[in-house]
Amino acid sequence: MTILGKHGGYIRYLWWRWVMNFTNTLRYALYRKQLDTNTANIVAVLRTDGIKVAEAPSDKKLFDELYTTAHMSLREVWDHGSMSPKSYGLDRKGDRASLGRSERKDFLQVLTPRSFATDSIYLRYALQPEFVSIANAYLEQQARLRAIHLWLNYPTEGEAASTQLWHRDGDDFMNLKIFTYLTDVGEKQGPFAFIPGTQPLGRRMLRPEESEHGRTNDEEMRRVVNESDWMICTCDTGSVIYADTCGYHKGVKPIEGFRLMLMVHFASAKAFSGSELMVEEDHISRLANEQLSAIGVDPHEG
């Protein structure tokens, strides 16, 4: 059964890559560049474990600008006098299912705008060459930037719910999310958690009990994989986490303080749940060819 499951997964992978995304797969094969040692190492670990944690982004100047802008947005929340998405009105997950499900997340605010100018620090950070190269190499095609979110997570009453429970993302057959911590995140601040090897084509084929929303609690997960194998990403400000969230993951429920984190999401051009990224066209010609491809613009046209 396991062997058949692995073969079936690989066949679906080939169909997704070479049939659904033939053009972008072919373009990647024709125009692919040699990866530097660091980038190649990240991709190799992603293929094995589905997750790789880097201590800091390589472009410190870009990160510093991101940090300043993100914390300005955070101060706006504080100045408004509330960290509740219902009162502040910045929760964009309640009225859409862009990440595969439409559950409301009262523990989360999205602080990024709906559309991005080409000079936006959020877009420039997401499209930095290192990120685009890693996404392309991991997906083995010209990947598409699907979403950019600045997430603010904070403690709420009640038990863990929604994405605070183990789950897989259903946006695409494979994907890559790049999380950048903009605050120190310890065990109490809601760290990102992942079970290595559960990504598509990974070594672990888990079948834990799930709720009707496809969620699994810790007790049920312990029955199929040892807790010592869980990867809990407690990291300092500036840490970058690369993860294929089609593997089992969750955001641990915060019980103290808060977590500010930027999420950059790459998938294929034919992602199952489409794309929510909107980029203003002013000065779009300033972007490099790989960056244009990542936002769905053919650099060879016009």
N, C-alpha and C positions, 0 to 999 in steps of 0.2 A: 504493500500500500504506500509506504514511504517512497520507494523507488518510483512507482507510478506517479506519485504526487510531484516529485522533483522533475521527472521528465515532462509532465503536463505543464509545470510552471515554466520550464525552459522553452517549450513550444509556444506558450502564450507570450513569452518575452520576445521570441523571434518574430512573431506576428506583429506585436506592438512596435518593434523597432524597424523591421524591414518592410512591412506592409502599411501599417497606419502612419508611420513617420519616415517613409522611404526617402523623400526629398531631403529632409534635414539630416538623416543618417548618411546619405550619399555625400552631401556637402561637407559634413564633418570629416568623412574619410578622405575627401579630395583636398581639403584646406587645413587639416589638422596640423598643429605645431608641436614640436618637441617640448615636453614638459620639463621644467627644472626639477631638481632633486626633491625639494620640499613639496612641490605640488604633486609629483608622482607618488611620493610617500603617502600623502593624504588620500589620494585616489585608491591606492593599494589597500590601505586600512579600511576604507569605506567598503570596498568589495568584500573584504573578509568579515568585518564586524558590523557594517552598516552605520558606524559612528566613529568620529575622530575629534578629539578635543585639542585645540591649539591654545597656547598660553596667551597669545596676543596677536592682533592683526598686524600684517607686515607693513602696511602704510599707516604709520603713527599719526602723521599730520591729518589724514582723512578721518581717522578715528577720533582725534581730538575735536575736530569740527563737529562730527556726529554727536559726541558726548555733550558738547556745549548746547547744541540745538535741542537734543532730546531732553536735557534737564531744564531748558527754558520751557518746554511743553509741560514738564512735570510741575514746575512752579505755577503755571497757569491753572492747573488742577487744584493745587493748594490754595491759590489766591481766590479761586471760585468758592472755596470753603467746603468742598465735598469730594470724596473719592468714590462716589457711587455713580455707576454708569446711567442709572435711571434719572438722576437729577442733573448730571452734567451733560448728558446727551451725546457722549462720544462712543457709546457702544454700538458698533456696526455689525455685530454678529447676531443680533436679535432678529433682524429682518432679512437675512439671506442665508443661503446654505453653501457659500463659496468654498468652504473647507470640507465639504462632504456631508455635513449635518446642520440642522437648523436650530439646535438647542441653544437657549439663551444662557449666557455665562455672566452671572452677576458678580463674579470675582475678577472680571477683566474689563479694562478699557483699551480701546484702540486709539492711539493719539496721533496717528498719521492721517493726512488728508486723503480724499478719494482719488485725486489726480496729482501728478507730479510734473513740475517744470523740469526741463533738462538740466538746469543748474541747481536743482534741489539736492541737498546733501544726502538725503535718503536714497535718491536714485543714483547719484554718483558713487555712493558707498556700495550699493547693491551691484552696480555694473563695473566695479573695479576688475581689471584683467584677471587677477588671481581667482576671484570667485567664478567668473564666466568660464575660465579654463577648467577649473575643477568640476563645475556642473557639466560642461560639454564632455569631458573625459569620463566622468562617472556614468552618465547616461549614454555615452557613445553616439552622440548626435548633437546637432546645434540645439542646445537647450533654450527654453523660453522662460524669461522672468515672468512669473505668474502673479506674485503679490509681494508687497512690502508693508509690514505692520510694525509699529512701535507699540509694544504691549506693556501695560501696567497691571500687575497682579498684586492682590492684597488679601489679607485674611477676611473670611466671612464665617457666619455661623453655620452649623450643620455639618454633615458628613461630606467627604469628598464626592464630587459629582462631575458629570460631563467629561471634559478633557483632563480632569484630575484623576481619572480612572484609566487603566491600561486600555489602549486601543490602537488600531492601525488607521492611517489616513487612506481615504479612497479616492483621492484626486486623480491618480494616474497609476499605471502599473509600477513604475518606479518614480521617485522624485528626490530632490535634495533641498533640505531646509538648512539655512545657515543662521544660527542664533548667536548674537553678540550680546554678552552681559554688559549692561550699563550701570549696574550696581554690584557690589559684592553679594554673592548668593551662597548662603550657608544652608544647613539642613532645615532651618525654620523659615526661610524666605521663598520656598517653593522652587527648588531646583528642577531642571529638566532631568527626566529619567528615561532610560532606554535599556532594552534587553538585546545585547549584541548577538548577531547571527540570525535575527528574525526578519531581516530585510528580504525582499524578493530574491530568490536564488541563494539565500543564506543557508547556513548549516543546520539551523534549528527550525523544525516544522511543528509549532505549538498549536494545540487545540484546547485552550482553556474554556471554561464555562463563560458565557457572555450574556449580558442583559439584552433586552429587545433593541437597544441602541448600539449594540456591538461593544459594550464596555465590560471590563473585567476588574474586579477588586483585588487587593493584595492577597487575600486568603486564597482565592481561586487560582491566582497566578503561582503561588507557592507550590501548588499541587503538581505543576508541570515543569517548573524550573526553580532551582535553588535561589534563594534570596541573595546569596553570595555572588551570584552571576549577574545581578542587576547592576547597572551602571548609573549611579546617582551623581549628577554633575554639579557638585559644589565647587564653585570657582570664583576667582577674583574678577573685579571690573576689568573689562577688556578681553576676557576670554572668548574664544570663538568655538562654537560647536557645530560641526558638520554632521548631519544625520539624514538618513533615508527614513522618513517617518511613515513609510509603508510597512516598517517594522514596528513591533510593539513599543510604545512609549507613553509618557504622561507628563504632566506638570504636577509635581508634588504639591499638595494643598499647603499654602503658606499659613503659618500660625503666628508670625511675628514680623513686623516691618513690611516691606514690599519688595517686589522685583520689577526692575525696568529693563526691558530686553527688546532688541530689534530682531525681527524675523524676516529673512529674505528667502523667498520660495521660488525654486526653479523646477520646472517639469518639462514635459514634451510639448510640442506645438499642438498636439491632439489630446491634451489632458482631458480626462473624463468629465471633470466639472468646469471646464472652460478656464478663462482667465479673468481676473478682476483688475488687472493693471491698466491704468489710464495715464498716458504720457502726453503732455501738451507739445504741439509740433514746433513751437518757436525754437529756433537754433538747433533743431534735431541733427542738422548736418555736421555739428561739432563732434558727434559721437563717432568712435572708431567702428570699423566694419563688424567686428565681433559683438560690439555693444548694440549696434543696429539690429543684427540678427536676433539678439537676445530679447528685443522688444517687438519682434515681428516685422521689422522693416527690411526688405531685401536691399542690401547695399549695392547690388549690381544693376538695379533698375534706376532709371532716370539719370 
